[in-house]
Amino acid sequence: MNSHFIQEASEACFNGCCASPFSSHSVSEKPEELEFSVITTGASFLTRDKKFTSQESLPRLRASFYDLVTAFPDYLQTNQADHLRSTDYQNLSSSPHVFGQQQPLFSYSQFRQISELESNLNPPFLTLYCKQVSSGKELISFSSEEETQFQSRMRRRITGFMNLDESEYHMILTQDRSSAFKIVAELYSFKTNPNLLTVYNYEDEAVEEMIRISEKKGVKPESAEFLWPSTEIHSEKLKRRITRSKRRGKKTGLFVFPLQSLVTGASYSYSWLSLAHENEWHVLLDTSALSSKDMETLGLSLFQPDFLICSFTEVLGQDNPSGFSCLFVKKSSSPALSEEPTNPANVTAVKAEPAWKWKTEYPEDNDEITPVDHEDHKAASTSGSAIVEIESSSVEIEEDKAMIEFRGLDDADSLGLILISRRSKSLTLWLIRALMTLQHPGTHQKEMPLVKIYGPKTKLSRGPSISFNIFDWQGEKVDPLMVERLAEREKIGLRCAYLHKIRIGNKRRSEEAMSLRLSVVSVSLGFMTNFEDVFKVWEFVSRFLDADFVEKEKWRKKALDKHK
């Protein structure tokens, strides 16, 4: 692509006034074509092996944006998303927070609705009310029978979005993602299917709780192992574990599988689902790390997992106290949820109603059905939240006048899978390469990179999550918890996570290999993330090139820890 054209187009795109040329690209364009365009462009500082040794040496925002579209010219095809953000999500640009970690992803018009309705309806607009159940049959019965019109609309919207056949799956609302895992762990028939096999290259609180519950039932859980430093699945070993039980004529169990790592962005093949089913495992598919359009285009009609957990954090926000997740249970697999729970408090059926309906129909002293404690739920939830658009400001509104609005899902639909994917990959790969340009001042004989990336670095199939660590000028790792705290101070959504089950050493001889557990910094991009967001992350990380800054913050952390 002509560099003069790129410069003109990038200026227009940067200012948000360029008409979208997206329609000129074929939807059937192959990923390899995007990869070719990335490799063959040579004007970018990223491809010239440029190094930056101080925050002051970094190029400015506009120059860096020009670098982005030089290295990834297809990003220019995604300015429709920038236009949507500037018009309907202008609250994101006016907020000091990056990646929306501190607030729900509501549109500007929805914020105005909140303001108008606050005098009559105190948020949250959705009230989740829950009932403790004692069996899988009761759980499904409570979730699917006697639906109100409002609940029926919600179920159809979510089921339709996931492209699931209502005749084949039950949809169960849960208080949050962890609750969905607890329900399956408590009710799954481990007595007759005594195995649990998980595929996570990081420590996940919800999965760890499932493991703890299964251990109390006498199960010895197993996990896939992952290669270093790609953090991809150790394929040979996982295949042996999946096929072992059938080969030996033994019983199988529950195979818990995400299509993507929420921390490193490593993506995994659908073929593992098929292999597990062929070997008579029940499959729980976790879609929490996927973007909205990825979830919508899952090949569920082909692979049909027995259980499916989905969270809409990206498009519905994660901090609103109305948050919930969904657990789908294949109707033919529901008999597998047959055990009596060891802790009945973990098995809670949830339904949602508009807040006004709760106030009029469900008194607060009802012992059988209780509303969720929103303050506790807000602190614990890792799931999405929904906002209800009320067509009248009166609390006397009738039920058929209320509708649930998933504005984020609608906006994701309007952008489409190709545009969102192209945009996400461009921003993710640019940030990875930009982080790798940061280097401590030193001799030319010995490079001292500031950042070490874990997981896939250049694969276009990777997800929009990046894990890395920062190292000081002496080569010592900077505590990821300290990085998380400093990023939070700057209103940037980085977080500390832990990689585990990483296999280092001889691939064949297990006695020469060891399993690694490593604390890392992680960042995840969403479908409304723009270039300014990733630039701020790069700019923040570059501060650690300043040795005085790092030492001062280390002493400050020690002082704070001492007084705890």
N, C-alpha and C positions, 0 to 999 in steps of 0.2 A: 504494500500500500504506500502511495506517495506520501513522503513526510510532510510536505506542505499541506496536503489535504488533511492529514491526521491532525496537524496543528490547528487548522481552521475548525475542523469538526470537534476537536476536544474543547476548544474555547467555547463553542456554541453549547456543547453538552454540559460543560462546567457551569455555564450561566443558566442552564435549565430552559433554554428557548429553542432548542433544536427539534425539528419535527422527527418523530420516530421513524427510522428506516427499517424497523424490524420486519415489516411485511415483505421486504425484498428478499429475505432469506428463506430458503426452503425449510420446512419443519423437519424434513428427513435428513438434514445435514448431519454428516457423521462426526463423532467426537474427534476422530483423527484429523479432520480438516482444521478444527480449532487448534489442536496441538501443533500442526504444521505452521499455522500463522504465528503462533507464539515463538517457535524455534527460529523461523527465518527472518524475523525482524531484528535489526541490529543496532538501532539508535538508542536503546534504553540503557541507562546506567546499570541496570540490573544485569544486562547481558555483556557489559564491558568490564565486569569484575571490579567495579568501583567500590572502595571501602571508605567508611566514615568513622572518624576517631573521636568525635565530640558531638554533642547535640547542636552546637552552633554551626557545624559544617553541613548539616542536613539541608537539602534543597527545600524551598518553600512549598506550600500546599499546591499552588498552581503548577509549578515546575514538576512536582511529583505526580500530579494528575496527568500531565502530558507524558510522563514516563509510563504511567499505567497504560494509557491508550496506545502508546508506541509498542510496548511489550505485548499487550493484549488488545489488539484493535477491535475485536468483537465486542468489547465492553461498550463501544459506541452504539451498539444495537440495543442497549438496555436503558436508554434515557427515559423511556416511558415510566420506569420505576422511580427515577429522580423526580419526574413531574408529579407523580402520585404522592410522593413523600412531601414535596413542597406545597401541594395544594391541600391534601386531606390528612397529612400527618405532620403538619407544620409544628405541632407540639413537640415532635422529636427534635427538630432543629433548634427550637427555643429552649429545650431542656439542657442542663449541663451534663446530663448522664449520657454515656456512650454505650450502645448495645441494649438500651432499655432494661438494664438489670434492676433498676430501682423503681420502675413503674410499669403498669400494664400497657400493652400496645393497643391503645384505643385511638381511633381517628379523632381529628380535631372536632368534627361535627358531633361525635359522641361525647367529647368533653363538654361541649356546649349543652347537650341534652342533660348531662349530669348536673350542670350548674342550674339549669332551669327546673329540674325535678327535685333538687335537694330540699326545697322547702316543704315538699309533700311526701317525698320518699327518701328515707335515709339509706344510703348505700350500705351493704351490697344490694343490688337490684334482684339478684337471685338468692333465695334462701334454700340451702340444702338441708333437708331433714332426713334423719336416718333411723333405722330400726335394726336392732340386733337380731340375727337369725341363727338357727341351729343346724341348718343343713343346706346343701347345694340346691335341693328342690325348693326349699322355702325362699332361698335367695333369688332364684330365677322367677319364682312365682310372684314375689313382691315387686320385682323390677319390671315385669312384663304385663301383669294383670291390673285391671281397673285404672288404666291410664287416663289422665285428664287430657283435654284437647291440647293444652300447652305442652305436656310431656310427650305426646304423640308427635307434635311438630318437631320438637327437639330431637327425638329419636330418628325420625325420617331424615332430618337435615344431616345429622352426623353419620348415619348409616349410608346415606346416599353419597356423602362426601368421600367415605372410605371405599366406595364401590363394592359394598357388601350386599349380598342377597338377604333380605329380611326373613325369607322363608328358611334360611339355613343357619342364622346366627341369632342368639339372644344378646341384647345390649344391656350392660349393667353399669350404672353410674357409680363411681367410687369417690371418696372424699379427696383423694390425691393418688399419685402414681404408686406410692408405697403401699397404700391400702389395697390396690388391685393385686399387687404381688402377695400381700399377706393373705388375702382371700383364697387365692389359688393354692398357696402353701398349706393353709389350714385344712382345706377341703379335698385336696387331691389325694387319690387312692394310693398312697405310698405303701400300704400294707400288701397290695397285690402287684404294684409296679414300683419296686423299692430302689429306684435309681434317680438321681438328679444330676444333670450335666449342663453346666452353664458356659457361656462364651463371652466373657467380658475381660478386656485387657486393662481395666481400671476398677477400683473399688467403688461399688455402687451401693448406697445405703439400702435401697429397696431390695436388691438382689441378696445382699448380705443378710437381711432379715429373713428372706425366704430360706436361705441356707441354714440359719439358726433354728427356724421352726422345723425344717426337715430333719435336722440332727436330733432334735428332741423326740422325733418319731422313729429313731433308730437308723436313719438313712446316712450313708457315707457319701456326701456330695463330691463330685469331681468337676474339674474345670479344664477347659481348653488351655493350651499353652501358646505363647506368642513369641515370634522371632524378634531378635534385637539387631538393629534399632528400628526396623520397619514397623514393629508392633502388629504385624499381620499374623494370621493364624498359622500355627505349626500343623500343616494340613495332614501329614502322614499320621501323626499321633492322634489327632481328633478323629480321623477316619477309623482308626483301629478301635477307639473307644465307642464309637457309634455302632460299629458292626460286631463288636466282641460278644455282646449278650446273645444276639441271634445265632452267631456261629457256635456258641457253646450251649445253645438250647436254654438259655436263662431268660428271666424276665427283664424287661427294659424299664421305662419310667418316663420322666419329664425332661425334655430337651428345651432349654431356655436360650433364645437366640435373638440378638439384635442384628440388623442389617448394616449397622454402622457404629463405630465407637464415638460416644459423646465427647470423649476427651482428645483422642489423637486424630480423629477423622478417618481412620482406616475403614475401608468398606469391605463387606463380605458377600460371598456369592449366594444366590438363591438355592444353588444346588445342595447346600447343606440341609435345607428344609426337606428336599426330596429324598436325600439319603437317609435322614432320620425317619421319615415316614415309611420308607421301604423296609427299614429295620424295626418297625413297629413301635417307635417312640411316639408319645404324645408331644406335640410341638407348641410351645408358647413363643409367639413372635412379639418382640418389643420394638415398637416403631418410634420411641421417644426421641431418638437422635435425628430423625428424618425431618426434612422441611415439609411444609404443608403440601406442596404439589407432589413431592415424592410419595407422601402417604396416599394421596388420591390416586396415584397411578401404580400402586402396588399390584402385582399380579396375583391377587388373592383368589381369583377364580381358578387359577392353575394350581396354586400351592396349598390353599385352604388350611391354614394352621388351626389347630384345635382350640387354641386360646390366643387372643390378640389384645395387647395393651397399647393404648394410644394416649398421647398427651398433646394438647394444642397450645403449649406455652408460647411458641414462636408467634402465633397469630392472634392469641387471645390474652396474652400477658400472664405473668406468674405471681404477682403480688396482690391481686385483688382477692378479698376474702371469699368471693363466690367461686373459687377455683374448683375444678373437678377433673377427673380422668375417666376413661371408659375402658371397661373390660368386656370384650366380645367372647362369647362361648359358642362354639359350634354345637348345634342341637344334637347331632349324633354323638358328640363327645361329652355331653353333659353328665352321663352316668359316671364318668371318671371323677367328678366332684361328689364323692359319696362318703367320705370319712367324717366322723365327728370331730369338731375342732378341739385342739388341746387348750386353746385360749379363745373362748367364744367372743370376747370383746374385739378380736381382730376381724370378725366376720360381720360386717355391717352393711346392710342394703341402704342405698341412698336414692332419694328422689329430689327433684328440683321444682320449685315453684317461684313465681314472682313474689317479692317481699310483701306486697300488699295482700296477697292471697294468704300467706302464712299468718299475718296479723288477724285476719278475719275468720279463718277456718281452723287454725291449729293453736289452741291456747298454750302458753308457755309452761303450764304445770302438767301437760300431758306426759304421763310416765311411759307410755308405749312407744311414742314417736317423739324424738327430740331433735331440735335444730342443732346444727354444727356450731360449736364455739368458734366464732370467726376470728378471735384474736389468736387462739391456739392454732387454728387452721392456717392462718396467715403466716405464722412462723414456721410451720412444718411443711406446707404445701410445696411441691415441685411441679405441680400440674398447671394446666391452663385455666382461664376463667372466661366466662361469657358475660356479655352485657345485654340487658333486655331493653329494647326500645318500646316505651309505652306511648301509645298514640294519644293519650290524654294525660293531663297532669293530675287528675283526680284519682284518689285512692279507691273510689267507688267503681272504678272501671271494671267491666265484665270480662270474663276470661277470654272470650273469642276476639276481644279487641287487643289482646296482648300477643306479641310475636317475639320470638327470639331472633336476634340478629347477630350473625357471625360476620361482621364487617371485614375482619382480616382474611377470612376464608374467601369471601367474595372478591376482595382485592387480589388475592393470590390467583384466583380463577381468571381475573381480567388480565393479569400479566402472563400467565401461562408457564408451563414447565420449561420450555426451551429458554425463554428469556431469564427466568429466575436461576436456572442452572448455569447459564452462560455468565451471568452477573456474579453469582456466588463463587464460581471457580476462578474467575479473573481476580476478584478481590482477595480470595484465600491464597492463591498462588503468588500474587504480588506481595502480600504481607509476609509470607514465608521467605521470599527472596529478599525483601527489604530488611527483615530481621537479620538475615545472614550477611548483610553488608556492614553490620556494626562490628567494629574491631577496636580493641584497646591499643593505644599508642605503644609501639615497641619496635624492635629491630625487624628488618625485612627477612632475616633468616628464620624467625619463629613467629608465626601468626598467633594472635591471642584473640579469638572470636569472643564477643560478648555473649552470644546466644547459641545454645545447642538445641536443635529441633529434634523431636522424637516423633516417629510415625512417618507416613509417606510424605515426600517433599514435592514431587512433581507430577504424581499421577492425577489425571483428570477425573478418575473415578472416586477420588477421595471426597470425604464429606467436609462441611464448612467449620470444622473444629481443628484447632492447632494446640499442641502441647509443646512446651519448651522450658528450659531453665536458663537463668542468667548467671554468669560467672564474673567475679571481680578480677582486678588486674593481677592478682596472685594466683588465679585459676581456681579459687574456692567458690563453691556454689552459694549464691545468695538465697536465703531461706524463702521458699515460695509463699509462706504465710506472710512474711514481711512485704513481699511484692504485692500480694493481694491487698494488704492493708493500705499500702501507699497508693495503689491504683484506686482503691475505694475513696481515698482522700481527694483524688483528682477526678472522682465521679466516672471512673472507667471500670467496666465490668469484667475484670480478670478474676480468676478463682484458683485456689489451690486444690489439686486433685492428686490421687495416688495411682500410679501404674502398678500392676502386679501380674503374677504368673508369666513374667518375661523370662524366656529361656536363654541363658548365655553359656557359651562353651560348645563342646562337641555335640553336633546335632544327633549323632547316632548313639554315642556312649553316654548314658544318663549319669554315670558316676563322675564324668568330667564336666557335667553341666550344672548350673545352679539357677535357682529361681530368684529374680530380682523384684524388689519392691522399691519404688522410686517416687518421691514427691515431686510434682511438676506444677508449672503455671499453665492454665488452660484458658483459651478464649474461643467463643463460638459466635459465628456470624449468622444473622437472620435475613429474611427476605427483604426487610426494609433497611438493612445496613447499607450505608453509602461510603464513598471513598474517604470522605472527611473522617468518618469513624475509624477506619483502619489506619489512616495517617496519624490520628491522635494516639493510637496504641503504639505505633512505631516511634513517635516522638517521645512518648512517656518512657518506653524501654531504653531509648538512647540516653536518658538521664543517668543511667547506671554506668556510663562511660566515665563519669566524673567520680574519681576515687574519693574525694572529700565528701561528696554527697552520700556515697555508700557507707563510708566509715561512720559518719554522723548518724545515719539512720540505724546502723547496727548498734551503736551505743544507746541510742534512744530506745530501741526494742529491748535491750538488756535491762535498762532502767525500769521500763514498764513491766517486764516479766518479773523483776525482783520485787515489785510492790504489789503483785497480784496475791 
